[in-house]
Amino acid sequence: MLRRALWQRQRAAATDARGAPTLTTRPDDGEEARPPSPRPAARTRRVKVTELLAGEREAILEHDGQDYRLRITASGKLILTK
C-alpha cells in the first residue's frame, strides 16, 4: 500500500516543461499501468493586437525561423501571410 501511495504522489507531481502530465509507469503490483488523468488546460495568453503592433498597421512575426506578416486591412480585419 505504501508503494502505491508513493507512486500516486509522484505521478501527480510528474509534469513536463509546459506543465502537462508525463506518462509514468506503475510499480509492478499486479495492476495494469494507466496514464495520468488529463489536467485542465492552462489559460491561453491574450494579447491585444493594438499592443502587439504598437500603433503600426503591420508587424513581422518570426516563427520557427520563418517570417510571417501580420497586418490590419483597411476594413479592420487581420491578415497573416507567409
Steps between C-alpha positions, in 0.01 A plus 500: 500500500781740586666446160173573325440822699855617426456420131172695487666803663789485251260458209302808606820705516644376169459769234699613198632853434153623392333362812335213310497163676769256396441129461649294777506130564351343806694265726410140433222437750280285280297785348530636148678839468270788402599839361441790738167676480504810277534837670285795404664707227684809615346833408605619159702820501298794366681779314328807359594557137537872568764420763672247276521737206576803722300745288621365164286330235726196456772296667734219405465194723780245503402139556729200467754703301243634252345845471125561495333836439205596721311803375178687554301560181319823414175337618658410838549128441818307572702320236794269575714412198824312457 
